[in-house]
Amino acid sequence: MASTRIREARERDCADILRMIRELAKYEQLSHQVKISEEVLRADGFGENPFFHCLVAEVVPESGELQGQGIGTKIIKKVAEVALQKGCSQFRLAVLDWNKKAMDLYKSLGAQDLTEAEGWRSFRFEEEAMKEMAGC
Amino acid sequence: MASTRIREARERDCADILRMIRELAKYEQLSHQVKISEEVLRADGFGENPFFHCLVAEVVPESGELQGQGIGTKIIKKVAEVALQKGCSQFRLAVLDWNKKAMDLYKSLGAQDLTEAEGWRSFRFEEEAMKEMAGC
């Protein structure tokens, strides 16, 4: 098992966070959806009223291959711990239907596929539609 | 058309907000999922670092039937306006797959069904799974 420490993100992590957002989007074949910059990440996450909270996993690179070392499981467990501390009674994740590895992991940790079980679908309004609606 | 005013929610709206959350959940046949109380709504939405922001539509009850008067459209347009002001480049809604009226409305305003288009699914961890993961 890799040695992993999970901690709250700091403002100086934003360059790495953006890099990982881009790496994930590339894997998801959705690179064109990444519109955020490091500057906006800093402002949104580390201002007076943060829009998001973020955990960072520091992994000691012992053995080359990071897959299968339980890092994802550790992160999700930490999210559960933090969510309980904040008084949440549930938390949700969005996942692409071809990402079987991720779905299997979430299910093995006790998650339910709400799209399958209850019929939840996700709808997105993009900037163009928003501007039209707002009359800009 | 009904006369509608959309404004930021205030703390004293929480009883009405909870009533509407319960009415919506009943319509969605998901009443058992409503775990929040008025007290927690007040704390989460109107403390120092609010967990949520909320708009309230005040409708002058002119004609009995509220359906089909464009109130939903007005609310979504207001959300678009507020989201643009806050620097958002998109916003998302969750909708049940049998709620054709809602899906048709969102599509007519320019939304895309991401579950259909990109394959996004929603996964939920409930309190029991969270406690198990956190070792409580």
Chai-1 contact restraints between the chains, C-beta under 6 A:
chainA,res_idxA,chainB,res_idxB,connection_type,confidence,min_distance_angstrom,max_distance_angstrom,comment,restraint_id
A,K35,B,S89,contact,1.0,0.0,6.0,A-B,restraint_1
A,K77,B,M133,contact,1.0,0.0,6.0,A-B,restraint_2
A,A80,B,M130,contact,1.0,0.0,6.0,A-B,restraint_3
A,A80,B,M133,contact,1.0,0.0,6.0,A-B,restraint_4
A,A80,B,A134,contact,1.0,0.0,6.0,A-B,restraint_5
A,E81,B,A134,contact,1.0,0.0,6.0,A-B,restraint_6
A,L84,B,M130,contact,1.0,0.0,6.0,A-B,restraint_7
A,L84,B,A134,contact,1.0,0.0,6.0,A-B,restraint_8
A,S89,B,K35,contact,1.0,0.0,6.0,A-B,restraint_9
A,S89,B,E127,contact,1.0,0.0,6.0,A-B,restraint_10
A,Q90,B,R124,contact,1.0,0.0,6.0,A-B,restraint_11
A,Q90,B,E126,contact,1.0,0.0,6.0,A-B,restraint_12
A,F91,B,F125,contact,1.0,0.0,6.0,A-B,restraint_13
A,R92,B,S122,contact,1.0,0.0,6.0,A-B,restraint_14
A,R92,B,R124,contact,1.0,0.0,6.0,A-B,restraint_15
A,L93,B,F123,contact,1.0,0.0,6.0,A-B,restraint_16
A,A94,B,W120,contact,1.0,0.0,6.0,A-B,restraint_17
A,V95,B,R121,contact,1.0,0.0,6.0,A-B,restraint_18
A,V95,B,F123,contact,1.0,0.0,6.0,A-B,restraint_19
A,L96,B,G119,contact,1.0,0.0,6.0,A-B,restraint_20
A,D97,B,G119,contact,1.0,0.0,6.0,A-B,restraint_21
A,D97,B,R121,contact,1.0,0.0,6.0,A-B,restraint_22
A,Y106,B,F123,contact,1.0,0.0,6.0,A-B,restraint_23
A,G110,B,A129,contact,1.0,0.0,6.0,A-B,restraint_24
A,A111,B,F123,contact,1.0,0.0,6.0,A-B,restraint_25
A,A111,B,F125,contact,1.0,0.0,6.0,A-B,restraint_26
A,Q112,B,R124,contact,1.0,0.0,6.0,A-B,restraint_27
A,D113,B,R121,contact,1.0,0.0,6.0,A-B,restraint_28
A,D113,B,F123,contact,1.0,0.0,6.0,A-B,restraint_29
A,L114,B,S122,contact,1.0,0.0,6.0,A-B,restraint_30
A,L114,B,R124,contact,1.0,0.0,6.0,A-B,restraint_31
A,T115,B,R121,contact,1.0,0.0,6.0,A-B,restraint_32
A,T115,B,S122,contact,1.0,0.0,6.0,A-B,restraint_33
A,G119,B,L96,contact,1.0,0.0,6.0,A-B,restraint_34
A,G119,B,D97,contact,1.0,0.0,6.0,A-B,restraint_35
A,W120,B,A94,contact,1.0,0.0,6.0,A-B,restraint_36
A,W120,B,S122,contact,1.0,0.0,6.0,A-B,restraint_37
A,R121,B,V95,contact,1.0,0.0,6.0,A-B,restraint_38
A,R121,B,D97,contact,1.0,0.0,6.0,A-B,restraint_39
A,R121,B,D113,contact,1.0,0.0,6.0,A-B,restraint_40
A,R121,B,T115,contact,1.0,0.0,6.0,A-B,restraint_41
A,S122,B,R92,contact,1.0,0.0,6.0,A-B,restraint_42
A,S122,B,L114,contact,1.0,0.0,6.0,A-B,restraint_43
A,S122,B,T115,contact,1.0,0.0,6.0,A-B,restraint_44
A,S122,B,W120,contact,1.0,0.0,6.0,A-B,restraint_45
A,F123,B,L93,contact,1.0,0.0,6.0,A-B,restraint_46
A,F123,B,V95,contact,1.0,0.0,6.0,A-B,restraint_47
A,F123,B,Y106,contact,1.0,0.0,6.0,A-B,restraint_48
A,F123,B,A111,contact,1.0,0.0,6.0,A-B,restraint_49
A,F123,B,D113,contact,1.0,0.0,6.0,A-B,restraint_50
A,R124,B,Q90,contact,1.0,0.0,6.0,A-B,restraint_51
A,R124,B,R92,contact,1.0,0.0,6.0,A-B,restraint_52
A,R124,B,Q112,contact,1.0,0.0,6.0,A-B,restraint_53
A,R124,B,L114,contact,1.0,0.0,6.0,A-B,restraint_54
A,F125,B,F91,contact,1.0,0.0,6.0,A-B,restraint_55
A,F125,B,A111,contact,1.0,0.0,6.0,A-B,restraint_56
A,E126,B,Q90,contact,1.0,0.0,6.0,A-B,restraint_57
A,E127,B,S89,contact,1.0,0.0,6.0,A-B,restraint_58
A,A129,B,G110,contact,1.0,0.0,6.0,A-B,restraint_59
A,M130,B,A80,contact,1.0,0.0,6.0,A-B,restraint_60
A,M130,B,L84,contact,1.0,0.0,6.0,A-B,restraint_61
A,M133,B,K77,contact,1.0,0.0,6.0,A-B,restraint_62
A,M133,B,A80,contact,1.0,0.0,6.0,A-B,restraint_63
A,A134,B,A80,contact,1.0,0.0,6.0,A-B,restraint_64
A,A134,B,E81,contact,1.0,0.0,6.0,A-B,restraint_65
A,A134,B,L84,contact,1.0,0.0,6.0,A-B,restraint_66
